[in-house]
Amino acid sequence: MTIHKYDKDLTIFIGGGGNSLILKNEKNDKILIADTKMMGSAKKMKKHIDNIGGSPEIVIINTHNHIDHIGGNDLYPESTLITGDLSDGPGSEVKDKIKKPDIKLKPGDEYKLTIGREVVIVKNMGQAHTFNDLIVYLTNRKILITGDIVFLGRHPVIMESGGSDADKWIGVLNTLLRDYPAATIVPGHGDISDKSALITIKEYFEDIKGAAGDEKRISDLRKKYKKLRSMPFISGFMKTLTHFQKKAIHGK
């Protein structure tokens, strides 16, 4: 896990599960956590918060319901937890955590809060990587935390049973490019970037979707994306291609 001290009140944690962010106010009595990691990394991030001191009010935002982003939720039993509305999807890992959601946003819902001088927008972008993918936008700093809507330097994880839909994913990326003038992008996995991260993953999906059934284009794209990291069985070039091929067959 790599720790980036963005400024005196904002720290970004890269790796050790999904990327995370801690934003505090100037008085150190209110803290926002975007995703809580899992296992040892979650505990290390908790120590960082403990070192701030006092008994701050803590607000947690889960960008989505996967364990590498929510695994530290129960380290903060007194926090306020904001998630997507998971009632319409299949079994959710969030439901199995000790800490239950306090605020559940349905697709399209937006929630605003202030942390010191920062105005934070939380929005449920709907279905992309999962059935409910939330983004967190720091309006003054122009920082967009995307959760797993953006994978950088690796193939995106596609799990249809968990709601992954690459066509809807492209639509969400278009919305983010249009509506959020982000100078800094914090992806779900990968290094801190800029708006080009949104364009890169959108191009990846559109490339592979357009190549389905064209062996020459598929071969060329294998070379183009051969340096991307993959996770066996849940991500990779063929996993993405197969996803689009199945959607074409079923007309969805």
C-alpha positions as CSV (number, residue, x, y, z in Angstrom):
1,M,0.0,0.0,0.0
2,T,1.3,3.4,-1.0
3,I,0.3,6.5,1.0
4,H,0.0,9.9,-0.9
5,K,-0.4,13.0,1.3
6,Y,-2.3,15.2,-1.1
7,D,-2.5,18.1,1.3
8,K,-2.8,18.6,5.0
9,D,-6.3,17.3,5.2
10,L,-6.4,14.7,2.4
11,T,-4.6,11.4,2.1
12,I,-5.0,8.8,-0.7
13,F,-4.1,5.1,-0.1
14,I,-3.2,3.2,-3.3
15,G,-3.3,-0.6,-3.2
16,G,-3.8,-3.1,-0.4
17,G,-7.3,-3.8,-1.8
18,G,-9.3,-1.1,-3.6
19,N,-7.9,2.4,-3.5
20,S,-9.1,4.5,-0.6
21,L,-9.2,8.2,0.5
22,I,-9.4,9.9,3.8
23,L,-10.5,13.5,4.0
24,K,-10.7,15.4,7.4
25,N,-11.8,18.9,8.3
26,E,-9.5,21.5,9.8
27,K,-10.6,20.8,13.4
28,N,-10.0,17.0,13.0
29,D,-13.5,16.3,14.3
30,K,-15.1,15.0,11.1
31,I,-13.5,12.4,8.7
32,L,-14.7,11.0,5.4
33,I,-13.5,7.6,4.3
34,A,-14.0,6.5,0.7
35,D,-13.7,2.7,0.8
36,T,-12.1,0.9,3.7
37,K,-9.9,-1.8,2.1
38,M,-9.6,-5.3,3.6
39,M,-7.5,-7.3,6.1
40,G,-4.1,-5.9,7.0
41,S,-4.4,-2.8,4.8
42,A,-7.7,-1.9,6.4
43,K,-6.1,-2.0,9.8
44,K,-3.1,0.1,8.7
45,M,-5.5,2.7,7.4
46,K,-7.4,2.6,10.7
47,K,-4.1,3.4,12.5
48,H,-3.7,6.4,10.3
49,I,-7.1,7.7,11.5
50,D,-6.3,6.8,15.1
51,N,-3.2,8.9,14.9
52,I,-5.3,12.0,14.1
53,G,-6.6,11.8,17.6
54,G,-9.8,12.8,19.3
55,S,-13.2,11.2,18.7
56,P,-14.1,12.4,15.2
57,E,-17.4,11.9,13.5
58,I,-16.7,9.4,10.7
59,V,-18.6,9.0,7.4
60,I,-17.8,6.0,5.2
61,I,-18.7,5.8,1.6
62,N,-18.6,2.3,-0.1
63,T,-18.2,2.8,-3.9
64,H,-19.6,-0.7,-4.3
65,N,-20.1,-4.0,-2.4
66,H,-16.9,-6.0,-3.1
67,I,-14.8,-7.1,-0.1
68,D,-11.6,-5.4,-1.2
69,H,-13.5,-2.0,-0.8
70,I,-15.6,-2.8,2.2
71,G,-13.5,-5.2,4.3
72,G,-12.7,-2.5,6.9
73,N,-16.2,-1.3,7.5
74,D,-16.6,-3.1,10.8
75,L,-13.5,-1.3,12.2
76,Y,-15.7,1.8,12.5
77,P,-18.9,0.6,14.3
78,E,-20.0,4.2,15.2
79,S,-19.6,5.6,11.7
80,T,-22.3,6.6,9.2
81,L,-22.2,4.3,6.2
82,I,-23.3,5.4,2.8
83,T,-23.8,2.7,0.1
84,G,-25.8,2.0,-3.0
85,D,-29.3,0.5,-2.6
86,L,-28.5,-3.2,-2.8
87,S,-32.0,-4.5,-2.2
88,D,-32.7,-5.2,-5.9
89,G,-29.5,-7.1,-6.6
90,P,-28.3,-10.6,-5.6
91,G,-26.7,-11.3,-2.2
92,S,-24.4,-8.5,-1.2
93,E,-21.2,-8.7,0.8
94,V,-22.3,-5.5,2.6
95,K,-25.3,-7.2,4.1
96,D,-22.9,-9.7,5.8
97,K,-20.8,-7.0,7.5
98,I,-21.3,-6.0,11.1
99,K,-21.8,-2.4,10.1
100,K,-25.1,-1.9,8.2
101,P,-25.7,0.9,5.8
102,D,-27.3,4.1,7.2
103,I,-27.9,5.8,3.9
104,K,-28.7,3.8,0.8
105,L,-28.7,5.6,-2.6
106,K,-30.7,4.3,-5.4
107,P,-29.4,4.6,-9.0
108,G,-29.4,8.2,-10.0
109,D,-29.6,9.5,-6.4
110,E,-27.1,12.1,-5.2
111,Y,-26.0,13.0,-1.7
112,K,-24.0,16.1,-0.6
113,L,-22.0,16.7,2.5
114,T,-19.4,19.1,3.7
115,I,-16.0,18.2,5.2
116,G,-14.4,21.4,6.3
117,R,-14.2,23.7,3.3
118,E,-14.8,20.8,0.9
119,V,-18.2,20.1,-0.7
120,V,-18.5,16.4,-1.4
121,I,-20.9,14.9,-3.9
122,V,-21.8,11.2,-3.7
123,K,-23.8,9.8,-6.6
124,N,-25.0,6.3,-7.5
125,M,-24.2,6.0,-11.2
126,G,-26.2,2.8,-11.5
127,Q,-25.1,-0.3,-13.3
128,A,-21.5,-0.6,-14.6
129,H,-19.0,-2.8,-12.7
130,T,-21.8,-3.8,-10.3
131,F,-25.5,-3.1,-10.0
132,N,-24.7,0.0,-7.9
133,D,-21.5,1.9,-8.5
134,L,-21.0,5.1,-6.5
135,I,-18.6,7.9,-7.3
136,V,-17.3,10.5,-4.8
137,Y,-16.5,14.0,-6.2
138,L,-14.6,16.6,-4.2
139,T,-15.8,19.8,-5.9
140,N,-13.2,22.3,-4.7
141,R,-10.2,20.0,-5.3
142,K,-11.8,18.6,-8.5
143,I,-10.9,15.0,-7.5
144,L,-13.1,12.1,-8.7
145,I,-13.0,8.8,-6.8
146,T,-14.5,6.3,-9.2
147,G,-14.3,3.0,-7.4
148,D,-14.1,0.1,-9.9
149,I,-15.7,2.1,-12.7
150,V,-12.0,2.7,-13.6
151,F,-9.2,0.1,-13.6
152,L,-5.9,1.6,-14.6
153,G,-3.0,-0.6,-15.9
154,R,-5.1,-3.8,-15.7
155,H,-8.1,-5.4,-17.4
156,P,-11.4,-4.5,-15.7
157,V,-13.0,-7.2,-13.6
158,I,-16.3,-8.4,-15.3
159,M,-18.7,-10.5,-13.3
160,E,-22.1,-10.7,-14.9
161,S,-23.6,-12.3,-11.8
162,G,-22.6,-9.3,-9.8
163,G,-24.1,-6.8,-12.3
164,S,-21.2,-6.1,-14.7
165,D,-22.5,-4.8,-18.0
166,A,-19.9,-3.2,-20.2
167,D,-22.4,-1.4,-22.5
168,K,-23.9,0.4,-19.5
169,W,-20.4,0.9,-18.1
170,I,-19.5,2.8,-21.3
171,G,-22.6,5.0,-20.7
172,V,-21.5,5.7,-17.2
173,L,-18.0,6.7,-18.4
174,N,-19.5,9.1,-20.9
175,T,-21.6,10.7,-18.1
176,L,-18.5,11.1,-15.9
177,L,-16.6,12.7,-18.8
178,R,-19.4,15.1,-19.4
179,D,-20.5,16.0,-15.9
180,Y,-17.4,16.0,-13.7
181,P,-14.5,18.4,-14.6
182,A,-12.0,16.3,-12.7
183,A,-8.4,17.3,-12.6
184,T,-7.5,14.2,-10.6
185,I,-8.9,10.6,-10.9
186,V,-8.5,8.1,-8.1
187,P,-9.4,4.8,-9.8
188,G,-10.6,1.7,-8.0
189,H,-7.3,0.0,-8.9
190,G,-4.2,1.5,-10.3
191,D,-2.3,4.8,-9.9
192,I,-3.7,8.2,-9.4
193,S,-4.3,9.7,-12.8
194,D,-6.2,12.5,-14.6
195,K,-9.2,12.5,-17.0
196,S,-7.3,10.4,-19.5
197,A,-8.1,7.4,-17.2
198,L,-11.8,7.6,-18.1
199,I,-10.9,7.9,-21.8
200,T,-8.5,4.9,-21.6
201,I,-11.0,2.4,-20.1
202,K,-13.8,3.7,-22.4
203,E,-11.6,3.1,-25.4
204,Y,-10.7,-0.3,-24.2
205,F,-14.3,-1.4,-24.0
206,E,-15.2,0.2,-27.4
207,D,-12.2,-1.4,-29.0
208,I,-13.0,-4.9,-27.9
209,K,-16.8,-4.5,-28.5
210,G,-16.0,-3.4,-32.1
211,A,-13.7,-6.3,-32.7
212,A,-16.1,-9.1,-31.8
213,G,-16.1,-11.6,-34.7
214,D,-13.1,-10.0,-36.5
215,E,-10.1,-12.2,-35.9
216,K,-7.6,-9.7,-37.4
217,R,-8.8,-6.9,-35.1
218,I,-8.9,-9.3,-32.1
219,S,-5.3,-10.2,-32.8
220,D,-4.2,-6.6,-33.1
221,L,-6.0,-5.7,-29.8
222,R,-4.4,-8.6,-28.0
223,K,-1.1,-6.9,-28.8
224,K,-2.3,-3.5,-27.9
225,Y,-3.5,-4.6,-24.5
226,K,-0.9,-7.3,-23.7
227,K,0.8,-5.2,-21.0
228,L,-2.4,-4.9,-18.9
229,R,-2.4,-7.0,-15.7
230,S,-5.2,-9.5,-15.3
231,M,-6.7,-11.6,-12.5
232,P,-7.3,-15.3,-13.5
233,F,-11.0,-16.2,-14.2
234,I,-12.3,-12.7,-13.4
235,S,-10.4,-10.4,-15.7
236,G,-8.4,-10.5,-18.9
237,F,-8.7,-9.7,-22.6
238,M,-10.7,-12.9,-23.4
239,K,-13.0,-12.3,-20.4
240,T,-14.0,-8.9,-21.8
241,L,-14.3,-10.2,-25.4
242,T,-16.5,-13.2,-24.3
243,H,-18.7,-10.7,-22.3
244,F,-19.4,-8.7,-25.5
245,Q,-19.8,-11.9,-27.6
246,K,-22.4,-13.2,-25.2
247,K,-24.2,-9.9,-25.2
248,A,-24.3,-9.9,-29.0
249,I,-25.7,-13.4,-29.1
250,H,-28.5,-12.6,-26.6
251,G,-29.2,-9.2,-28.0
252,K,-28.5,-7.4,-24.7
